[in-house]
């Protein structure tokens, strides 16, 4: 008799635990989309003294970030924050024919970025303190490889030490904050904000001059420029591949 009573108590306890887990999972799915925005506003409030349009203040923030390893907790957690859609796979890049025109089209890894440097090592990476981006810039002819390991520089687009248009794209909703690879908060950037590129041992700063939304097939952002330019784009609206959110920055010359 006692055994039957104990079994019933155990079953009831398990049922309660399963119900709590189900409720917790349901609430998690409901509030998950709001988490990055809430985290952004909390961090923005904590760093309200930082003016992301002020080059000196941004330099201090970037130098502090460069002094830390690019990997670590945030990137490890990113693996747990991947959102897999059963209907569509996110494509931050432009159509395949455009990519083939921009690069060789050959599916090889090419030059891969060092994604696990030592503290203080300046590897090629995109750093935007305002939205928490600190991602390795991947050099590869394979856009899938590039986007899955950081942010991807389109082949044959320019580089910071050269004149012309450096074009970078990144995932917006495959990873969520606190991952530092994500462009999830890309819409929070404004004209006048400063983004930076660590490249071959030097750091280049770009002041955002334009922010726009274009159709997924728009090729105008691939055009060469006479002045050193940083063009970054990702999917828009969030959780959709309908359009591209484009942010363009001009090099701040020393």
C-alpha positions in Angstrom: 0.0 0.0 0.0 2.8 2.4 1.0 4.6 1.6 -2.3 1.5 2.5 -4.3 1.1 5.8 -2.4 4.8 6.6 -3.0 4.5 5.9 -6.7 1.5 8.1 -7.0 3.4 11.0 -5.2 6.3 10.5 -7.6 4.0 10.5 -10.6 2.2 13.7 -9.4 5.6 15.3 -8.8 6.7 14.4 -12.3 3.5 15.8 -13.8 4.0 19.1 -12.0 7.6 19.3 -13.2 6.5 18.6 -16.8 3.8 21.2 -16.5 6.2 23.8 -15.2 8.7 22.9 -18.0 5.9 23.3 -20.6 4.9 26.6 -19.2 8.5 27.8 -19.0 9.1 26.7 -22.6 5.9 28.5 -23.8 6.9 31.7 -22.1 10.5 31.4 -23.4 9.2 31.2 -27.0 6.8 34.2 -26.5 9.4 36.5 -24.9 12.5 35.4 -26.8 12.0 38.0 -29.6 11.8 40.8 -27.0 15.0 39.7 -25.1 17.6 41.3 -27.4 15.7 44.6 -27.5 15.3 44.7 -23.7 19.0 43.8 -23.3 19.9 46.6 -25.7 18.0 49.2 -23.8 19.5 48.0 -20.5 23.0 48.2 -21.8 22.3 51.5 -23.5 21.2 52.9 -20.1 24.2 51.5 -18.4 26.5 53.1 -21.0 24.4 56.2 -21.4 27.6 58.3 -21.0 29.1 56.9 -24.2 28.6 59.1 -27.3 28.8 56.7 -30.2 29.1 59.6 -32.6 32.3 60.9 -30.8 35.4 59.4 -32.3 37.5 59.7 -29.1 34.9 57.8 -27.0 34.4 55.2 -29.7 38.2 54.7 -30.0 38.4 54.0 -26.2 35.5 51.5 -26.4 37.1 49.7 -29.5 40.6 49.6 -27.9 39.1 48.0 -24.8 37.3 45.4 -27.0 40.5 44.7 -29.0 42.2 43.9 -25.7 39.8 41.0 -25.1 39.7 37.6 -26.9 37.2 37.6 -29.8 35.9 34.2 -28.7 34.7 33.2 -25.2 31.4 33.0 -23.5 29.4 35.1 -26.1 30.4 33.0 -29.1 30.0 29.8 -27.2 26.4 30.8 -26.3 25.8 31.7 -29.9 25.7 28.0 -30.7 22.7 27.7 -28.3 21.0 30.8 -29.8 20.7 29.6 -33.3 17.2 29.9 -34.7 16.4 27.2 -37.3 13.4 27.8 -39.6 11.6 24.9 -41.0 10.3 27.0 -43.9 13.2 29.1 -45.0 16.9 29.5 -44.4 18.2 33.0 -43.7 20.1 34.5 -46.6 21.7 37.8 -45.7 23.6 37.7 -48.9 22.4 39.0 -52.3 21.2 36.7 -55.0 23.6 33.9 -56.2 24.2 35.5 -59.6 25.3 38.7 -57.9 27.7 36.8 -55.6 29.2 35.0 -58.5 29.8 38.3 -60.2 31.4 39.7 -57.1 33.7 36.7 -56.5 35.1 33.6 -58.2 32.0 31.5 -57.5 34.3 28.6 -56.6 33.2 26.9 -53.3 36.4 26.9 -51.3 37.1 28.1 -47.9 39.8 30.5 -49.1 41.5 32.5 -46.4 39.9 31.9 -43.0 40.0 34.4 -40.2 41.5 33.5 -36.8 38.4 33.2 -34.6 40.3 32.4 -31.4 43.0 35.0 -31.0 44.9 35.9 -27.8 43.9 39.0 -25.8 45.3 42.1 -27.4 45.7 40.5 -30.9 44.3 42.7 -33.6 42.7 40.2 -36.1 40.6 41.3 -39.0 37.2 42.0 -37.5 34.2 44.3 -37.5 33.6 46.1 -34.2 30.5 48.2 -33.6 30.3 48.9 -29.9 26.9 50.5 -30.0 25.2 47.3 -31.0 27.6 44.8 -29.5 29.2 43.5 -32.7 32.7 42.1 -32.5 32.9 39.6 -35.3 35.8 38.2 -37.3 35.8 39.2 -41.0 35.9 36.0 -43.0 37.7 35.9 -46.3 36.2 33.1 -48.4 34.6 32.4 -51.8 31.9 30.5 -50.0 29.3 32.8 -48.5 27.7 30.1 -46.3 31.1 29.4 -44.7 31.7 33.1 -44.2 28.3 33.9 -42.7 28.5 30.9 -40.4 31.9 31.9 -38.9 31.5 35.6 -38.5 30.8 38.4 -41.0 31.6 37.9 -44.6 33.5 40.3 -46.9 32.3 39.9 -50.4 35.2 38.7 -52.6 36.8 41.4 -54.8 35.2 44.2 -52.7 37.7 46.7 -51.4 39.7 46.6 -48.1 40.3 49.5 -45.7 43.8 50.3 -46.9 42.6 50.7 -50.5 40.3 53.2 -52.2 36.9 51.8 -52.9 33.9 50.0 -51.4 34.4 47.4 -48.7 31.2 45.3 -48.5 30.4 43.2 -45.5 27.3 41.2 -44.6 26.2 39.3 -41.6 23.4 37.2 -40.2 20.6 39.1 -38.4 18.5 36.4 -36.8 20.6 33.2 -36.9 22.2 34.4 -33.7 20.7 36.5 -31.0 22.4 38.7 -28.4 24.5 38.1 -26.3 26.3 36.7 -29.4 28.7 39.2 -30.7 28.4 37.9 -34.3 24.8 39.1 -34.9 23.4 42.1 -36.8 20.2 41.7 -34.9 20.3 45.3 -33.6 21.5 46.7 -36.9 18.4 49.0 -37.1 19.6 50.8 -34.0 22.5 52.4 -35.9 22.0 56.0 -36.9 23.7 58.5 -39.2 26.7 59.9 -37.4 27.4 56.7 -35.4 30.9 55.2 -35.8 31.8 51.6 -36.8 35.3 50.3 -37.0 37.3 47.7 -38.9 40.4 46.1 -37.5 42.4 45.1 -40.5 46.0 43.8 -40.8 47.1 45.3 -37.6 45.4 48.7 -37.9 42.0 50.0 -36.9 39.9 52.1 -39.3 36.9 54.1 -38.3 33.9 54.9 -40.4 31.2 57.5 -39.8 27.7 56.3 -40.9 26.5 58.6 -43.6 23.5 56.7 -45.0 21.0 54.1 -43.8 18.4 52.6 -46.2 16.3 49.6 -47.1 16.6 48.1 -50.6 15.0 45.1 -52.2 16.7 41.7 -52.0 17.8 41.9 -55.7 19.1 45.5 -55.6 22.7 45.6 -56.8 23.4 49.3 -56.3 25.3 48.7 -53.0 27.9 46.6 -54.9 29.1 49.6 -56.9 32.6 50.8 -56.6 33.2 54.1 -54.8 35.9 56.8 -55.3 36.4 57.3 -51.6 37.1 54.6 -49.0 33.7 53.3 -48.0 32.3 50.6 -45.7 29.0 49.1 -46.9 27.2 46.7 -44.5 23.9 44.9 -45.0 21.7 42.3 -43.5 18.1 41.0 -43.9 15.0 43.2 -43.2 12.5 43.1 -41.6 13.7 41.0 -38.7 13.0 37.3 -39.3 12.5 37.9 -43.0 14.6 37.8 -46.1 12.3 40.2 -48.1 14.6 43.2 -48.1 18.1 44.3 -47.2 18.9 46.9 -44.5 22.0 48.8 -45.7 24.3 51.0 -43.6 27.0 52.9 -45.4 30.0 54.6 -43.6 32.7 56.9 -44.8 36.3 56.5 -43.6 37.3 59.0 -41.0 40.7 60.2 -42.3 43.4 60.9 -39.7 
